[in-house]
Amino acid sequence: MSDAPSGRLVLEGVAKRFGAIQALDEVALAIEPGEVLAVTGPSGAGKTTLCRLIAGLERPDRGRLTLGGADLAQVPARRRRVAYLFESYALFPHLSVFENAASPLRAPGQLPPLGAGELSERVQQALDLLGIGHLAGRLPAELSGGQKQRVALARALVQEGATATLLDEPISHLDAKLRHRLRGEIKRRLAARPAPAIWSTPDGLEALSVGDRVAVLIDGRIEQLATPQEIWERPASVRVARLIGDPPMSLVEGRVAQGEGPPALVTGEGARLPLQPSLAAGLLQLAGREAVTLGLKPRAIRFLPLGEAGAGSLPQVEIYTVEPFGKHAIVSARIGAALLRAKTAGNCGLAVGQRVGLQLESDGLMVFDGRSGRAIELPSRTAGVA
């Protein structure tokens, strides 16, 4: 099918509803040839629906999809030549691992046509890359879930002439060591192709590691579209902040209170998080935004044992959990209904139930509007505790 469109993939105001569920709502994207767009969001956000629309397995209710300027509404799925890894794998149960991976290369209209030797070499290279070359003769029923996922991934990777590549959770069922190895290998191959690619994953950190840009999709809408660095440093909303980070931002909702004693953020449970006067003044200068959500990256939170110099004068909290990860640990304390989670050295010496001093650093603090949840800029970016 030589007339299959190719080039830049563009979605304009795309919407799709299934009964009462709005799966996608006014989605707008443009993906360049050779670009990998990572699409991340929670389960049910619309990631799979987005891929199915591009592949031609669903039709949008509104909006327009174009590839290389050609309207995809006029191109049936069989002529789009899209390489698609389905979340469900969709393997042919009667075909071997090798034949499943080779199936798109044997399909009518495959361009360029491959000789038997070249086809065999390309398929075997993909299987070896994914560590399943020794399973080439097995049937899908004889494979584990992770092995099936790798067969489906091989089937997508062998399609070097695809007009677009869609990978729906391509490494979600693999062990951690294999995921780390394959992320870079797969991205390298996608970037070398003259076609746009979408990598869909619910794992925000995976999205940051593989995407040239990242689209955060929540409830069918794009909440933020930016580079990985921008999303890591400046999430556009509370909803993005909850998804991105290692660990994600700690979020404390409340209102700014001034009066006797130092200014503080008072939570709905009456807990007080002291604020530097300059930060409190900046919050109060924004009319109608006394209700805010403070976003605290792990690096913005320090728990200091009360025996350390100056720690005794800091507000005190009680350690709620300690999660050791070797070189570092995730330590949390509760403020009202919120958990403050800090990343510490692995030998931090803190224990559950221990009372410690709480210190906030200016680096890694954000403010979100208490009503809309969108990030807001303050007249002063100085932050900390009183």
C-alpha positions in Angstrom: 0.0 0.0 0.0 2.3 2.7 -1.3 -0.2 5.5 -0.7 -0.2 5.2 3.1 0.4 8.7 4.5 3.5 9.5 6.5 5.1 12.5 8.2 3.9 14.7 11.1 1.0 13.3 13.2 -1.5 15.9 14.3 -4.6 15.7 16.5 -6.9 18.7 16.6 -9.8 18.9 19.1 -10.2 15.1 19.2 -13.0 13.8 21.4 -14.4 10.3 22.0 -17.2 9.1 24.2 -18.3 5.6 25.1 -21.8 5.8 26.5 -21.7 8.0 29.6 -17.9 7.9 29.7 -16.0 10.8 28.0 -12.8 8.9 27.1 -11.1 11.8 25.3 -12.1 15.5 25.3 -10.6 18.2 23.0 -7.2 16.5 22.7 -4.7 18.5 20.6 -1.2 17.1 19.8 1.5 17.3 17.1 4.2 14.7 17.0 7.1 15.0 14.6 8.8 12.2 12.6 11.5 10.7 14.8 10.0 12.1 18.0 8.9 9.9 20.9 5.9 11.4 22.8 5.4 9.7 26.1 1.7 9.7 27.2 1.2 9.1 30.9 -1.8 9.2 33.2 -3.7 7.0 35.6 -5.7 4.0 34.6 -8.8 5.1 32.6 -7.2 8.4 31.5 -7.8 7.6 27.8 -4.3 6.5 26.8 -5.5 3.3 25.0 -8.4 5.1 23.3 -5.9 7.6 21.9 -3.8 4.9 20.4 -6.8 3.1 18.9 -8.0 6.3 17.3 -4.6 6.8 15.6 -4.5 3.2 14.5 -8.0 3.5 13.0 -9.7 0.9 15.3 -12.0 3.7 16.7 -13.4 6.8 15.0 -13.5 10.1 16.8 -16.8 11.8 17.7 -15.2 15.2 17.0 -11.9 16.5 15.8 -9.4 15.7 13.1 -6.4 13.4 12.8 -3.8 14.0 10.1 -0.6 12.2 9.2 1.7 14.0 6.8 -1.2 16.4 6.1 -3.5 13.6 5.0 -6.8 13.3 6.8 -6.9 9.9 8.5 -10.7 9.8 8.4 -10.2 8.9 4.7 -7.6 6.1 5.4 -8.9 2.8 6.6 -7.0 1.0 9.4 -5.5 -1.6 7.0 -3.9 1.1 4.9 -2.4 3.2 7.7 0.6 0.9 8.2 0.8 1.7 11.9 3.0 -0.5 14.2 0.8 -1.1 17.3 1.7 -2.9 20.4 -1.6 -3.7 22.1 -1.8 -3.6 25.9 -3.6 -7.0 25.7 -0.7 -8.3 23.4 -3.2 -9.8 20.8 -1.0 -12.7 19.8 -2.1 -15.3 17.4 -2.5 -18.4 19.5 -1.8 -20.9 16.7 1.5 -19.2 15.6 4.9 -19.6 17.1 6.8 -16.7 18.7 8.8 -16.3 15.5 5.7 -16.3 13.3 3.8 -13.9 15.6 6.7 -11.4 15.4 7.0 -11.9 11.6 3.3 -11.6 10.9 3.2 -7.9 9.9 6.2 -8.5 7.5 4.3 -11.2 5.7 1.1 -9.1 5.4 -0.1 -8.2 1.9 1.3 -4.8 0.8 4.3 -4.9 3.1 6.8 -2.2 1.9 9.5 -2.7 1.1 9.0 -6.4 0.4 11.5 -8.6 2.2 13.3 -11.7 1.1 13.1 -14.8 3.3 16.6 -14.3 4.6 16.2 -10.6 5.4 12.9 -11.2 7.1 14.3 -14.0 9.2 17.3 -11.9 10.2 15.2 -8.9 11.2 12.8 -11.0 13.3 15.6 -12.9 15.0 17.5 -9.7 15.9 14.3 -8.3 17.5 13.7 -11.5 19.5 17.4 -11.6 20.7 17.3 -7.9 21.7 14.3 -8.7 23.9 15.9 -11.9 25.3 13.4 -14.3 23.8 15.4 -15.6 20.8 15.5 -19.0 22.4 11.7 -19.1 22.6 11.2 -18.7 18.8 9.5 -22.0 18.3 7.1 -21.8 21.3 3.4 -21.1 21.1 1.9 -18.2 23.2 0.2 -20.7 25.6 3.6 -21.8 26.6 4.8 -18.3 27.6 4.6 -16.2 30.8 2.9 -12.8 30.7 6.2 -11.0 30.4 7.4 -13.2 27.6 4.1 -12.6 25.7 4.6 -8.9 26.1 8.1 -9.1 24.6 6.7 -11.1 21.6 4.1 -8.3 21.0 6.9 -5.7 21.4 9.1 -7.6 18.8 6.2 -7.6 16.4 6.0 -3.8 16.6 9.8 -3.2 16.4 10.3 -5.3 13.3 8.0 -2.9 11.3 10.8 -0.4 10.4 8.7 1.0 7.6 5.7 1.9 9.7 4.2 5.3 9.3 3.8 5.6 13.1 4.6 3.4 16.1 2.2 3.1 19.0 3.4 1.3 22.2 0.7 0.8 24.8 2.5 -0.1 28.1 5.3 -1.9 26.3 7.4 -2.9 29.3 4.9 -2.9 32.2 5.1 -6.6 32.9 8.8 -7.0 32.7 11.2 -7.3 35.7 12.9 -4.1 36.8 16.4 -5.1 35.4 14.9 -5.8 32.0 12.8 -2.6 32.0 15.9 -0.5 32.7 17.9 -2.2 29.9 15.1 -2.0 27.3 14.0 1.6 27.8 17.0 3.1 26.2 17.2 0.4 23.5 13.6 0.9 22.4 13.8 4.7 22.4 17.0 4.6 20.3 15.3 2.5 17.7 12.2 4.7 17.6 14.3 7.9 17.3 16.1 6.4 14.3 12.8 5.9 12.4 11.4 8.7 10.1 8.0 8.3 11.8 6.3 9.7 15.0 6.0 7.4 18.0 3.7 7.3 21.1 4.8 5.4 24.2 1.9 5.0 26.6 2.5 4.2 30.3 0.9 4.8 33.7 4.4 5.2 35.2 5.3 8.9 35.3 9.0 8.2 35.8 9.1 5.9 32.8 7.4 8.6 30.7 10.1 11.1 31.7 12.9 8.7 30.8 11.7 7.7 27.3 9.8 10.8 26.0 11.3 13.7 24.0 8.1 15.3 25.3 5.5 14.1 27.8 1.8 14.5 27.6 0.0 14.0 31.0 -3.5 12.7 30.2 -6.1 12.8 33.0 -9.8 12.1 32.6 -9.5 12.4 28.8 -7.8 15.8 28.8 -4.2 16.8 28.4 -3.3 18.3 31.8 0.3 19.3 30.7 2.4 18.9 27.6 6.0 19.8 28.0 9.6 18.4 28.1 10.5 15.9 30.8 12.6 18.5 32.6 9.7 21.1 32.6 7.2 18.6 34.0 9.7 17.3 36.6 10.5 20.8 37.9 7.2 22.7 37.3 4.1 20.5 37.2 1.3 22.6 35.9 -1.3 21.4 38.5 -1.9 19.4 41.6 -3.1 16.5 39.4 0.3 16.4 37.6 2.2 16.8 40.8 0.5 13.7 42.3 1.8 11.6 39.3 5.4 12.8 38.8 8.3 12.4 41.2 10.4 10.0 43.2 8.5 10.2 45.4 5.8 12.6 44.1 5.4 16.0 45.7 3.9 16.3 49.2 0.7 18.3 48.9 -0.7 20.2 51.9 -4.1 22.0 51.5 -5.1 24.8 53.8 -5.5 28.6 54.2 -3.0 31.2 55.2 -3.5 32.5 58.7 -1.9 35.6 60.2 -2.3 36.9 63.7 -0.7 36.0 67.0 2.5 34.0 66.4 4.2 33.4 63.1 2.1 33.1 59.9 1.1 29.5 59.0 -0.8 27.3 56.6 -3.7 25.9 58.6 -5.1 22.6 57.3 -8.7 21.5 57.5 -7.8 19.5 60.6 -6.4 22.5 62.4 -2.7 21.5 62.0 -0.4 24.4 61.5 2.6 24.5 59.0 4.6 27.6 59.9 5.6 29.8 56.9 8.2 32.5 56.5 6.5 35.9 56.6 7.7 36.7 53.1 6.0 33.6 51.7 2.8 34.2 53.7 2.7 37.8 52.5 3.1 36.7 48.9 0.1 34.3 49.3 -2.1 36.9 50.8 -1.3 39.4 48.0 -3.1 37.2 45.5 -6.7 38.2 46.0 -9.1 35.3 46.7 -6.3 32.8 46.9 -5.9 32.5 50.7 -7.0 28.9 50.1 -3.9 27.2 48.6 -2.2 23.9 48.2 1.6 23.8 49.0 3.5 21.4 46.9 6.8 20.2 48.5 9.3 18.2 46.5 11.2 15.7 48.6 14.3 17.9 48.5 12.3 20.8 50.1 11.6 18.8 53.3 14.2 18.1 56.0 13.6 16.2 59.2 16.2 17.0 61.8 16.7 15.0 65.0 16.0 17.2 67.9 19.5 16.7 69.3 21.0 18.5 66.2 22.0 22.2 66.5 19.0 24.4 66.0 16.5 21.5 65.5 15.0 22.1 68.9 13.7 25.5 67.8 11.9 24.1 64.7 8.3 23.0 64.5 8.0 19.3 65.6 6.4 16.4 63.8 6.4 12.7 64.4 7.9 10.2 61.9 5.2 8.2 60.3 7.1 5.8 58.1 10.6 5.0 57.1 11.2 3.1 53.8 14.9 2.2 53.3 16.1 1.8 49.7 19.8 1.2 50.3 21.6 4.5 49.4 18.5 6.5 50.3 15.4 6.3 52.3 11.9 7.8 52.0 10.8 9.2 55.4 7.4 10.6 56.0 5.6 12.6 58.7 1.9 13.5 59.0 0.6 17.1 58.9 -3.1 17.0 59.3 -4.4 14.6 56.6 -1.2 15.1 54.5 2.0 13.2 54.5 5.3 15.0 54.1 7.7 12.7 52.3 11.4 13.5 52.2 14.3 11.7 50.5 17.1 11.2 53.0 20.4 9.3 53.2 19.9 5.6 53.7 21.6 5.8 57.2 19.5 8.7 58.3 19.0 7.2 61.8 15.3 8.2 62.0 12.7 5.8 63.4 8.9 5.5 63.3 7.4 7.4 66.2 10.4 9.7 66.7 9.7 13.4 67.1 11.9 15.6 64.9 12.2 19.1 63.8 10.7 20.1 60.4 12.5 22.5 58.1 11.4 23.5 54.6 13.8 24.7 51.9 13.0 27.3 49.3 14.2 24.9 46.5 11.5 22.6 45.5 8.4 24.4 46.9 5.4 25.3 44.7 2.0 26.8 45.3 -1.2 25.7 43.6 -4.5 27.5 43.6 -6.8 25.9 46.3 -9.8 25.9 43.9 -8.5 25.2 40.4 -5.5 23.2 41.4 -3.4 25.1 38.9 0.2 26.2 39.7 0.4 29.9 40.5 3.4 32.3 40.7 3.9 34.3 43.8 5.3 37.9 44.1 8.0 36.3 46.2 9.5 32.9 45.7 11.2 32.8 49.2 10.0 29.9 51.2 10.7 28.1 54.5 9.4 27.8 58.0 9.4 30.5 60.6 
